[in-house]
Amino acid sequence: MGIIISLPVSLLLFWLVLKPKKADPFPKGGLWRLLIAGALSTVVAAILSQTFSLIIAAIRIGPANVAGTINRMRTDMAAAGDFLQSLSFNKKRSPLMTLLSTMITAGLLEELCKYYACRAAIRKKGMVRTWMDALICFTAVGLTFQILENLVYGGSYGIIVAILRNLAPGHFIFGVIMGWYYGKYLIAGEKTYRFQCILWPALIHTLYDTGLNLMPNYDADAGTGQIYIAMGLLAFVGAFVMAVIIIVKLVRWHKDGKLDTPIPDASGEPAG
């Protein structure tokens, strides 16, 4: 059931984002390029994230103990389960460690994977002819990433998590912001916009996930964990409000054509 509930909002957002392309479609195979880019970025990000987590786990247990731990895992399934659990963010850890881990595995790795995957996809001639096209392409890659990630989370953690992820569609938010700044970069040719198209999604992603990842630090007996619950709720509500604002702006941009500004060189790179 969690898997089924994970899909509707993302599919609806896909329809909203792609609506302008009905009258001005992508080149043949263009949409498939974006879907494949989103899927590949999801796989690559997952591999890199788990690799980083394994390295951190090895550092925690100490290099001298790695071989012994691996040998125990071969014969003791309980030991293997404990080790895999140590890779999860759903456990208590220091706020600083949570922030740094989240910044690397989510804020940087995932956003960079989506950025470069989309850059590769839009190199096909005619993919990006306007500022709006750039926004649509990056958002489509983000939504593909979001759908695949939601399927995993919905299937693993159930209905409640699936509903919450639908109400706070993070990768939709990050994709729109990334596409807006990349489109601005293509028009203005100023590298500061290209930098910002990675900076702001990575920063917002880090803050959002950090707020949620700190919630397991709540300790009712200690009476000091309420701040972590508050931070998690603030992150969730902030993402929900941001998503609503972006949806309203998207509808307005579709109507007033504000982002229909032509790209000087429609090759996915700035002119000159």
ZIFEN-V897561 format. One record per residue. N is the residue number from 1. RES is the residue in three letters. SS is DSSP state (A for helix, B for strand, O for the rest). PSI is psi as a letter, one per 20 degrees, with the letter a starting at -180 (* if undefined). Layout:
BEGIN
N,RES,SS,PSI / N,RES,SS,PSI
END
This chain:
BEGIN
1,MET,O,h / 2,GLY,A,h / 3,ILE,A,g / 4,ILE,A,g / 5,ILE,A,h / 6,SER,O,i / 7,LEU,O,g / 8,PRO,A,g / 9,VAL,A,g / 10,SER,A,g / 11,LEU,A,h / 12,LEU,A,g / 13,LEU,A,h / 14,PHE,A,g / 15,TRP,A,g / 16,LEU,A,g / 17,VAL,A,g / 18,LEU,A,i / 19,LYS,A,g / 20,PRO,A,h / 21,LYS,A,i / 22,LYS,A,h / 23,ALA,O,h / 24,ASP,O,m / 25,PRO,O,r / 26,PHE,O,r / 27,PRO,O,r / 28,LYS,O,p / 29,GLY,O,j / 30,GLY,A,g / 31,LEU,A,h / 32,TRP,A,h / 33,ARG,A,g / 34,LEU,A,g / 35,LEU,A,g / 36,ILE,A,g / 37,ALA,A,g / 38,GLY,A,g / 39,ALA,A,g / 40,LEU,A,h / 41,SER,A,h / 42,THR,A,g / 43,VAL,A,g / 44,VAL,A,g / 45,ALA,A,g / 46,ALA,A,g / 47,ILE,A,g / 48,LEU,A,h / 49,SER,A,g / 50,GLN,A,h / 51,THR,A,g / 52,PHE,A,g / 53,SER,A,h / 54,LEU,A,h / 55,ILE,A,g / 56,ILE,A,g / 57,ALA,A,h / 58,ALA,A,h / 59,ILE,A,h / 60,ARG,A,g / 61,ILE,A,i / 62,GLY,O,p / 63,PRO,A,h / 64,ALA,A,h / 65,ASN,A,i / 66,VAL,A,g / 67,ALA,A,g / 68,GLY,A,h / 69,THR,A,g / 70,ILE,A,g / 71,ASN,A,g / 72,ARG,A,h / 73,MET,A,h / 74,ARG,A,h / 75,THR,A,i / 76,ASP,O,o / 77,MET,A,h / 78,ALA,A,g / 79,ALA,A,h / 80,ALA,A,g / 81,GLY,A,g / 82,ASP,A,h / 83,PHE,A,g / 84,LEU,A,h / 85,GLN,A,h / 86,SER,A,i / 87,LEU,O,i / 88,SER,O,q / 89,PHE,O,i / 90,ASN,O,l / 91,LYS,O,r / 92,LYS,O,p / 93,ARG,O,r / 94,SER,O,q / 95,PRO,A,h / 96,LEU,A,g / 97,MET,A,h / 98,THR,A,g / 99,LEU,A,g / 100,LEU,A,g / 101,SER,A,g / 102,THR,A,h / 103,MET,A,g / 104,ILE,A,g / 105,THR,A,h / 106,ALA,A,f / 107,GLY,A,g / 108,LEU,A,g / 109,LEU,A,g / 110,GLU,A,g / 111,GLU,A,h / 112,LEU,A,h / 113,CYS,A,g / 114,LYS,A,g / 115,TYR,A,g / 116,TYR,A,h / 117,ALA,A,g / 118,CYS,A,g / 119,ARG,A,g / 120,ALA,A,h / 121,ALA,A,h / 122,ILE,O,j / 123,ARG,O,h / 124,LYS,O,p / 125,LYS,O,p / 126,GLY,O,i / 127,MET,O,g / 128,VAL,O,o / 129,ARG,O,i / 130,THR,B,r / 131,TRP,A,g / 132,MET,A,h / 133,ASP,A,g / 134,ALA,A,g / 135,LEU,A,g / 136,ILE,A,g / 137,CYS,A,g / 138,PHE,A,h / 139,THR,A,h / 140,ALA,A,g / 141,VAL,A,g / 142,GLY,A,g / 143,LEU,A,h / 144,THR,A,g / 145,PHE,A,g / 146,GLN,A,g / 147,ILE,A,g / 148,LEU,A,g / 149,GLU,A,g / 150,ASN,A,h / 151,LEU,A,g / 152,VAL,A,g / 153,TYR,A,g / 154,GLY,A,h / 155,GLY,A,h / 156,SER,A,h / 157,TYR,A,i / 158,GLY,O,a / 159,ILE,A,g / 160,ILE,A,g / 161,VAL,A,h / 162,ALA,A,g / 163,ILE,A,g / 164,LEU,A,h / 165,ARG,A,h / 166,ASN,A,h / 167,LEU,A,h / 168,ALA,O,m / 169,PRO,O,n / 170,GLY,A,g / 171,HIS,A,h / 172,PHE,A,g / 173,ILE,A,g / 174,PHE,A,h / 175,GLY,A,g / 176,VAL,A,g / 177,ILE,A,g / 178,MET,A,g / 179,GLY,A,h / 180,TRP,A,g / 181,TYR,A,h / 182,TYR,A,h / 183,GLY,A,g / 184,LYS,A,h / 185,TYR,A,g / 186,LEU,A,h / 187,ILE,A,g / 188,ALA,A,h / 189,GLY,O,j / 190,GLU,O,p / 191,LYS,A,h / 192,THR,A,h / 193,TYR,A,h / 194,ARG,A,h / 195,PHE,A,g / 196,GLN,A,h / 197,CYS,A,i / 198,ILE,A,g / 199,LEU,A,g / 200,TRP,A,g / 201,PRO,A,g / 202,ALA,A,g / 203,LEU,A,g / 204,ILE,A,g / 205,HIS,A,g / 206,THR,A,g / 207,LEU,A,g / 208,TYR,A,g / 209,ASP,A,h / 210,THR,A,g / 211,GLY,A,g / 212,LEU,A,h / 213,ASN,A,i / 214,LEU,O,i / 215,MET,A,h / 216,PRO,A,i / 217,ASN,A,i / 218,TYR,O,p / 219,ASP,O,o / 220,ALA,O,h / 221,ASP,O,h / 222,ALA,O,h / 223,GLY,O,j / 224,THR,O,j / 225,GLY,O,i / 226,GLN,A,h / 227,ILE,A,h / 228,TYR,A,h / 229,ILE,A,g / 230,ALA,A,g / 231,MET,A,g / 232,GLY,A,g / 233,LEU,A,h / 234,LEU,A,g / 235,ALA,A,g / 236,PHE,A,g / 237,VAL,A,h / 238,GLY,A,g / 239,ALA,A,h / 240,PHE,A,g / 241,VAL,A,g / 242,MET,A,g / 243,ALA,A,g / 244,VAL,A,g / 245,ILE,A,g / 246,ILE,A,h / 247,ILE,A,g / 248,VAL,A,g / 249,LYS,A,h / 250,LEU,A,g / 251,VAL,A,g / 252,ARG,A,g / 253,TRP,A,h / 254,HIS,A,h / 255,LYS,A,g / 256,ASP,A,i / 257,GLY,O,k / 258,LYS,O,h / 259,LEU,O,j / 260,ASP,O,j / 261,THR,O,p / 262,PRO,B,q / 263,ILE,O,p / 264,PRO,O,g / 265,ASP,O,o / 266,ALA,B,m / 267,SER,O,j / 268,GLY,O,j / 269,GLU,B,q / 270,PRO,O,q / 271,ALA,O,q / 272,GLY,O,*
END
